[in-house]
């Protein structure tokens, strides 16, 4: 009798134990998984940072020399068609990029030039930190989507005549869904780059003159004191 009952259970459909709520949650999880997969594909960037070399200190009257290297990444669902490259920086107010333009070299070459439209559009969507602004440059020609192509550029930032501690953020982007001129699919560099602007440090000859002058004043004062 017991074995007959067990045999009957072999034919019971397990779905009879699943509630409507369980079925709904199963469908919801499936839809959520599909949505997350789509988002991952959408935000996949066409470019990524390899490095940003920026000094941690700067001197009054001297520019800040920065080197950047990026890598081309082809969208997994894309056709590899050329896209404009945008390079952005969040700079302290009144700082400037020398000539508002600089060349890029490597597997592909051209020029990145300041683009007021792209800067304004990015600022509208991503307001800069107080006392800062977004500077965006655009490539002179579209970047051919060749996987792992390396592109480099060097430029100089002029910071004015004020000392203090500051920071710079760096961004690369390609054309957005609304078309050319709208930087999107943004890739931020993975860290904020602090920099401290200081007065010019005296050179070794200048230190020698300072020490010699101090010694003359000391011994001269001592001599006059002994004569009194």
ROSE-231057 format. One record per residue (C-alpha): x, y, z; residue in three letters; residue number from 0. Coordinates in nm, 4 decimals. Layout:
N
+----------+----------+----------+--------+-----+
:        x :        y :        z : residu : num :
+----------+----------+----------+--------+-----+
:        X :        Y :        Z :    ALA : NUM :
...
+----------+----------+----------+--------+-----+
//
This chain:
228
+----------+----------+----------+--------+-----+
:        x :        y :        z : residu : num :
+----------+----------+----------+--------+-----+
:   0.0000 :   0.0000 :   0.0000 :    UNK :   0 :
:   0.2809 :   0.2398 :   0.0915 :    UNK :   1 :
:   0.4619 :   0.1662 :  -0.2343 :    UNK :   2 :
:   0.1445 :   0.2254 :  -0.4328 :    UNK :   3 :
:   0.1090 :   0.5705 :  -0.2763 :    UNK :   4 :
:   0.4697 :   0.6516 :  -0.3616 :    UNK :   5 :
:   0.4071 :   0.5456 :  -0.7190 :    UNK :   6 :
:   0.1139 :   0.7853 :  -0.7414 :    UNK :   7 :
:   0.3368 :   1.0753 :  -0.6333 :    UNK :   8 :
:   0.5616 :   1.0071 :  -0.9305 :    UNK :   9 :
:   0.2863 :   1.1402 :  -1.1565 :    UNK :  10 :
:   0.2085 :   1.4533 :  -0.9558 :    UNK :  11 :
:   0.2959 :   1.7717 :  -1.1437 :    UNK :  12 :
:   0.5234 :   1.9863 :  -0.9310 :    UNK :  13 :
:   0.3545 :   2.2999 :  -1.0721 :    UNK :  14 :
:   0.0549 :   2.2187 :  -0.8544 :    UNK :  15 :
:   0.2696 :   2.3296 :  -0.5564 :    UNK :  16 :
:   0.3719 :   2.6624 :  -0.7193 :    UNK :  17 :
:   0.1530 :   2.9582 :  -0.6262 :    UNK :  18 :
:   0.0619 :   3.2407 :  -0.8679 :    UNK :  19 :
:   0.2899 :   3.4687 :  -0.6631 :    UNK :  20 :
:   0.5832 :   3.2342 :  -0.7229 :    UNK :  21 :
:   0.5166 :   3.2345 :  -1.0980 :    UNK :  22 :
:   0.4983 :   3.6150 :  -1.1036 :    UNK :  23 :
:   0.8295 :   3.6496 :  -0.9115 :    UNK :  24 :
:   0.9973 :   3.4057 :  -1.1496 :    UNK :  25 :
:   0.8911 :   3.6151 :  -1.4501 :    UNK :  26 :
:   0.9970 :   3.9361 :  -1.2717 :    UNK :  27 :
:   1.3469 :   3.7978 :  -1.2050 :    UNK :  28 :
:   1.3790 :   3.6945 :  -1.5692 :    UNK :  29 :
:   1.2769 :   4.0412 :  -1.6904 :    UNK :  30 :
:   1.5160 :   4.2031 :  -1.4419 :    UNK :  31 :
:   1.8020 :   3.9878 :  -1.5702 :    UNK :  32 :
:   1.7237 :   4.0860 :  -1.9301 :    UNK :  33 :
:   1.7057 :   4.4551 :  -1.8331 :    UNK :  34 :
:   2.0402 :   4.4451 :  -1.6526 :    UNK :  35 :
:   2.2019 :   4.2750 :  -1.9524 :    UNK :  36 :
:   2.0692 :   4.5457 :  -2.1828 :    UNK :  37 :
:   2.1965 :   4.8228 :  -1.9544 :    UNK :  38 :
:   2.5426 :   4.6662 :  -1.9473 :    UNK :  39 :
:   2.5510 :   4.6624 :  -2.3264 :    UNK :  40 :
:   2.4228 :   5.0197 :  -2.3531 :    UNK :  41 :
:   2.6840 :   5.1683 :  -2.1183 :    UNK :  42 :
:   2.9666 :   4.9742 :  -2.2776 :    UNK :  43 :
:   3.2048 :   5.2491 :  -2.3835 :    UNK :  44 :
:   3.3797 :   5.2894 :  -2.7153 :    UNK :  45 :
:   3.6907 :   5.4179 :  -2.5353 :    UNK :  46 :
:   3.8536 :   5.3474 :  -2.2010 :    UNK :  47 :
:   4.1352 :   5.5073 :  -2.0022 :    UNK :  48 :
:   4.4712 :   5.3325 :  -1.9878 :    UNK :  49 :
:   4.6296 :   5.6011 :  -1.7697 :    UNK :  50 :
:   4.6267 :   5.9686 :  -1.6753 :    UNK :  51 :
:   4.9630 :   6.1100 :  -1.5684 :    UNK :  52 :
:   4.9167 :   6.4370 :  -1.3814 :    UNK :  53 :
:   5.1652 :   6.5814 :  -1.1306 :    UNK :  54 :
:   5.0564 :   6.6168 :  -0.7680 :    UNK :  55 :
:   5.2112 :   6.9639 :  -0.7385 :    UNK :  56 :
:   5.2429 :   7.2728 :  -0.9533 :    UNK :  57 :
:   5.4237 :   7.6054 :  -0.9269 :    UNK :  58 :
:   5.3004 :   7.9600 :  -0.9706 :    UNK :  59 :
:   5.3909 :   8.0822 :  -1.3162 :    UNK :  60 :
:   5.4338 :   7.7298 :  -1.4566 :    UNK :  61 :
:   5.1801 :   7.5181 :  -1.6447 :    UNK :  62 :
:   5.0687 :   7.1666 :  -1.5500 :    UNK :  63 :
:   5.1798 :   6.9089 :  -1.8074 :    UNK :  64 :
:   4.9417 :   6.6120 :  -1.8372 :    UNK :  65 :
:   4.9680 :   6.2892 :  -2.0411 :    UNK :  66 :
:   4.6695 :   6.0682 :  -2.1264 :    UNK :  67 :
:   4.6445 :   5.7297 :  -2.2963 :    UNK :  68 :
:   4.3187 :   5.5618 :  -2.3991 :    UNK :  69 :
:   4.2208 :   5.2366 :  -2.5692 :    UNK :  70 :
:   3.9534 :   5.1891 :  -2.8375 :    UNK :  71 :
:   3.6821 :   4.9371 :  -2.7480 :    UNK :  72 :
:   3.4322 :   4.8065 :  -3.0043 :    UNK :  73 :
:   3.0717 :   4.7774 :  -2.8826 :    UNK :  74 :
:   2.9745 :   4.4063 :  -2.8692 :    UNK :  75 :
:   2.6510 :   4.4773 :  -3.0591 :    UNK :  76 :
:   2.7886 :   4.7593 :  -3.2704 :    UNK :  77 :
:   2.9158 :   4.7672 :  -3.6266 :    UNK :  78 :
:   3.2467 :   4.9287 :  -3.5430 :    UNK :  79 :
:   3.1497 :   5.2460 :  -3.7313 :    UNK :  80 :
:   3.3615 :   5.5599 :  -3.6689 :    UNK :  81 :
:   3.2597 :   5.7828 :  -3.3770 :    UNK :  82 :
:   3.3738 :   6.1202 :  -3.2487 :    UNK :  83 :
:   3.5975 :   6.1193 :  -2.9431 :    UNK :  84 :
:   3.5296 :   6.3677 :  -2.6642 :    UNK :  85 :
:   3.7757 :   6.4432 :  -2.3867 :    UNK :  86 :
:   3.6510 :   6.6356 :  -2.0846 :    UNK :  87 :
:   3.8026 :   6.7842 :  -1.7712 :    UNK :  88 :
:   3.6438 :   6.9332 :  -1.4622 :    UNK :  89 :
:   3.8725 :   7.2292 :  -1.3930 :    UNK :  90 :
:   3.8788 :   7.4960 :  -1.1209 :    UNK :  91 :
:   3.7319 :   7.8292 :  -1.2295 :    UNK :  92 :
:   3.9624 :   8.0511 :  -1.4372 :    UNK :  93 :
:   4.1970 :   7.7659 :  -1.5290 :    UNK :  94 :
:   4.2587 :   7.7219 :  -1.9012 :    UNK :  95 :
:   4.3919 :   7.4647 :  -2.1466 :    UNK :  96 :
:   4.6843 :   7.5981 :  -2.3447 :    UNK :  97 :
:   4.5704 :   7.6937 :  -2.6966 :    UNK :  98 :
:   4.2340 :   7.5194 :  -2.6271 :    UNK :  99 :
:   4.3655 :   7.2464 :  -2.8550 :    UNK : 100 :
:   4.6254 :   6.9682 :  -2.8655 :    UNK : 101 :
:   4.7192 :   6.6799 :  -3.0989 :    UNK : 102 :
:   4.6598 :   6.3120 :  -3.0346 :    UNK : 103 :
:   4.8893 :   6.0424 :  -3.1707 :    UNK : 104 :
:   4.9334 :   5.6649 :  -3.1678 :    UNK : 105 :
:   4.7438 :   5.4165 :  -3.3820 :    UNK : 106 :
:   4.5235 :   5.7083 :  -3.4938 :    UNK : 107 :
:   4.6055 :   6.0779 :  -3.5045 :    UNK : 108 :
:   4.4341 :   6.4151 :  -3.5181 :    UNK : 109 :
:   4.3550 :   6.7100 :  -3.2943 :    UNK : 110 :
:   4.1279 :   6.7592 :  -2.9933 :    UNK : 111 :
:   3.9821 :   7.1111 :  -2.9900 :    UNK : 112 :
:   3.7575 :   7.2844 :  -2.7370 :    UNK : 113 :
:   3.3885 :   7.2419 :  -2.8206 :    UNK : 114 :
:   3.1535 :   7.4902 :  -2.6526 :    UNK : 115 :
:   2.8392 :   7.2948 :  -2.7459 :    UNK : 116 :
:   2.9632 :   6.9674 :  -2.6009 :    UNK : 117 :
:   3.0862 :   7.1461 :  -2.2863 :    UNK : 118 :
:   2.7464 :   7.3115 :  -2.2322 :    UNK : 119 :
:   2.5509 :   6.9902 :  -2.2962 :    UNK : 120 :
:   2.7603 :   6.7898 :  -2.0518 :    UNK : 121 :
:   2.7412 :   7.0662 :  -1.7914 :    UNK : 122 :
:   2.3617 :   7.0662 :  -1.8270 :    UNK : 123 :
:   2.3372 :   6.6924 :  -1.7582 :    UNK : 124 :
:   2.6221 :   6.6747 :  -1.5044 :    UNK : 125 :
:   2.6630 :   7.0090 :  -1.3215 :    UNK : 126 :
:   3.0212 :   7.0744 :  -1.2184 :    UNK : 127 :
:   3.1265 :   7.0982 :  -0.8543 :    UNK : 128 :
:   3.0961 :   7.4573 :  -0.7207 :    UNK : 129 :
:   3.3890 :   7.6777 :  -0.8295 :    UNK : 130 :
:   3.4607 :   7.4383 :  -1.1191 :    UNK : 131 :
:   3.3524 :   7.4020 :  -1.4824 :    UNK : 132 :
:   3.3556 :   7.1351 :  -1.7547 :    UNK : 133 :
:   3.5972 :   7.1754 :  -2.0450 :    UNK : 134 :
:   3.5210 :   6.9427 :  -2.3368 :    UNK : 135 :
:   3.7236 :   6.8946 :  -2.6519 :    UNK : 136 :
:   3.6205 :   6.7054 :  -2.9653 :    UNK : 137 :
:   3.8357 :   6.5060 :  -3.2070 :    UNK : 138 :
:   3.9022 :   6.6662 :  -3.5443 :    UNK : 139 :
:   3.7839 :   6.3489 :  -3.7173 :    UNK : 140 :
:   3.5936 :   6.0358 :  -3.6238 :    UNK : 141 :
:   3.7861 :   5.7573 :  -3.4533 :    UNK : 142 :
:   3.7800 :   5.4303 :  -3.6467 :    UNK : 143 :
:   3.6575 :   5.1539 :  -3.4174 :    UNK : 144 :
:   3.9533 :   4.9164 :  -3.4218 :    UNK : 145 :
:   3.9683 :   4.7044 :  -3.1070 :    UNK : 146 :
:   4.2600 :   4.7878 :  -2.8732 :    UNK : 147 :
:   4.3940 :   5.0776 :  -3.0813 :    UNK : 148 :
:   4.5982 :   5.3072 :  -2.8540 :    UNK : 149 :
:   4.5653 :   5.6873 :  -2.8661 :    UNK : 150 :
:   4.7839 :   5.9324 :  -2.6680 :    UNK : 151 :
:   4.7846 :   6.3031 :  -2.6080 :    UNK : 152 :
:   4.9819 :   6.5555 :  -2.4021 :    UNK : 153 :
:   4.8648 :   6.9028 :  -2.3071 :    UNK : 154 :
:   4.9268 :   7.1861 :  -2.0641 :    UNK : 155 :
:   4.6836 :   7.3379 :  -1.8134 :    UNK : 156 :
:   4.7418 :   7.6978 :  -1.7056 :    UNK : 157 :
:   4.6291 :   7.7564 :  -1.3467 :    UNK : 158 :
:   4.6782 :   8.1278 :  -1.2843 :    UNK : 159 :
:   4.8583 :   8.2830 :  -0.9905 :    UNK : 160 :
:   4.6774 :   8.1479 :  -0.6835 :    UNK : 161 :
:   4.8242 :   7.8896 :  -0.4486 :    UNK : 162 :
:   4.6086 :   7.6222 :  -0.2844 :    UNK : 163 :
:   4.4835 :   7.2645 :  -0.3098 :    UNK : 164 :
:   4.2677 :   7.1709 :  -0.6086 :    UNK : 165 :
:   4.1489 :   6.8665 :  -0.8048 :    UNK : 166 :
:   4.0818 :   6.7712 :  -1.1663 :    UNK : 167 :
:   3.8441 :   6.5036 :  -1.3024 :    UNK : 168 :
:   3.8956 :   6.3491 :  -1.6467 :    UNK : 169 :
:   3.6285 :   6.2040 :  -1.8791 :    UNK : 170 :
:   3.6209 :   6.0388 :  -2.2209 :    UNK : 171 :
:   3.3040 :   5.9914 :  -2.4244 :    UNK : 172 :
:   3.1637 :   5.9224 :  -2.7688 :    UNK : 173 :
:   2.8591 :   6.0572 :  -2.9547 :    UNK : 174 :
:   2.5335 :   6.0193 :  -2.7615 :    UNK : 175 :
:   2.2044 :   5.8748 :  -2.8783 :    UNK : 176 :
:   2.0853 :   6.2203 :  -2.9848 :    UNK : 177 :
:   2.3646 :   6.2445 :  -3.2369 :    UNK : 178 :
:   2.6870 :   6.4305 :  -3.2946 :    UNK : 179 :
:   2.7779 :   6.6994 :  -3.0444 :    UNK : 180 :
:   2.6234 :   6.5235 :  -2.7465 :    UNK : 181 :
:   2.8957 :   6.3426 :  -2.5472 :    UNK : 182 :
:   2.7548 :   6.0237 :  -2.3984 :    UNK : 183 :
:   2.8539 :   5.6673 :  -2.3079 :    UNK : 184 :
:   3.0820 :   5.8384 :  -2.0601 :    UNK : 185 :
:   3.3864 :   5.6724 :  -1.9041 :    UNK : 186 :
:   3.5218 :   5.8530 :  -1.5986 :    UNK : 187 :
:   3.8786 :   5.8043 :  -1.4932 :    UNK : 188 :
:   3.8671 :   5.5873 :  -1.1824 :    UNK : 189 :
:   4.0012 :   5.8525 :  -0.9475 :    UNK : 190 :
:   3.9998 :   6.2263 :  -0.8805 :    UNK : 191 :
:   4.3408 :   6.3834 :  -0.9326 :    UNK : 192 :
:   4.4391 :   6.6293 :  -0.6580 :    UNK : 193 :
:   4.7034 :   6.8945 :  -0.7178 :    UNK : 194 :
:   4.8628 :   7.1529 :  -0.4898 :    UNK : 195 :
:   4.9756 :   7.4830 :  -0.6392 :    UNK : 196 :
:   5.2697 :   7.6374 :  -0.4507 :    UNK : 197 :
:   5.4970 :   7.9399 :  -0.4738 :    UNK : 198 :
:   5.8126 :   7.8820 :  -0.6754 :    UNK : 199 :
:   6.0663 :   7.6897 :  -0.4652 :    UNK : 200 :
:   6.4092 :   7.8644 :  -0.4557 :    UNK : 201 :
:   6.6829 :   7.6938 :  -0.6565 :    UNK : 202 :
:   7.0126 :   7.5852 :  -0.5006 :    UNK : 203 :
:   7.1976 :   7.9096 :  -0.5969 :    UNK : 204 :
:   6.9083 :   8.1108 :  -0.4545 :    UNK : 205 :
:   6.9236 :   7.9108 :  -0.1292 :    UNK : 206 :
:   7.2986 :   7.9822 :  -0.1174 :    UNK : 207 :
:   7.2348 :   8.3568 :  -0.1486 :    UNK : 208 :
:   6.9698 :   8.3418 :   0.1236 :    UNK : 209 :
:   7.1980 :   8.1503 :   0.3645 :    UNK : 210 :
:   7.4958 :   8.3793 :   0.2931 :    UNK : 211 :
:   7.2851 :   8.6893 :   0.3482 :    UNK : 212 :
:   7.1534 :   8.5473 :   0.6762 :    UNK : 213 :
:   7.5078 :   8.4726 :   0.7985 :    UNK : 214 :
:   7.6259 :   8.8255 :   0.7113 :    UNK : 215 :
:   7.3342 :   8.9772 :   0.9020 :    UNK : 216 :
:   7.3954 :   8.7497 :   1.2013 :    UNK : 217 :
:   7.7694 :   8.8128 :   1.2342 :    UNK : 218 :
:   7.7300 :   9.1796 :   1.1495 :    UNK : 219 :
:   7.4732 :   9.2170 :   1.4248 :    UNK : 220 :
:   7.6919 :   9.0204 :   1.6658 :    UNK : 221 :
:   7.9944 :   9.2416 :   1.5841 :    UNK : 222 :
:   7.7973 :   9.5617 :   1.6444 :    UNK : 223 :
:   7.6610 :   9.4180 :   1.9727 :    UNK : 224 :
:   8.0142 :   9.3437 :   2.0990 :    UNK : 225 :
:   8.1316 :   9.6980 :   2.0079 :    UNK : 226 :
:   7.8586 :   9.8568 :   2.2163 :    UNK : 227 :
+----------+----------+----------+--------+-----+
//
